[in-house]
Amino acid sequence: MPSFVTSLQNLISDATSWIMGLAVLVMVLMVSYHALMRTTAQDEHSAMKHSKSIKNVLMYGVIVVIASALVKTIVGYF
């Protein structure tokens, strides 16, 4: 296999590792923020808004982690 293909595989593998790590870190920070804001909310509407935000952060975070793992797996076969 040409060296540029191997280099490209290494780049994609390293990039997906960084993306997965950053996604988990950002997800934890955002869930923590929204949980704190939900507990300190003055009215029910704000609490519901932050609850929905926690759900969205978790859902999109899982999608990013799964997509990153899928890309890494596909690149690993080549």
Residue pairs with C-beta under 8 A, 6 or more apart in sequence:
5 78
9 75
9 78
12 71
12 72
12 75
13 72
13 75
13 76
16 68
16 69
16 71
16 72
16 75
17 72
19 64
19 68
20 64
20 65
20 68
20 69
20 72
23 61
23 64
23 65
23 68
24 61
24 65
26 61
27 57
27 58
27 61
30 53
30 57
31 54
31 57
31 58
34 50
34 51
34 53
34 54
34 57
35 50
35 54
37 46
37 50
38 46
38 47
38 50
38 51
38 54
41 47
41 50
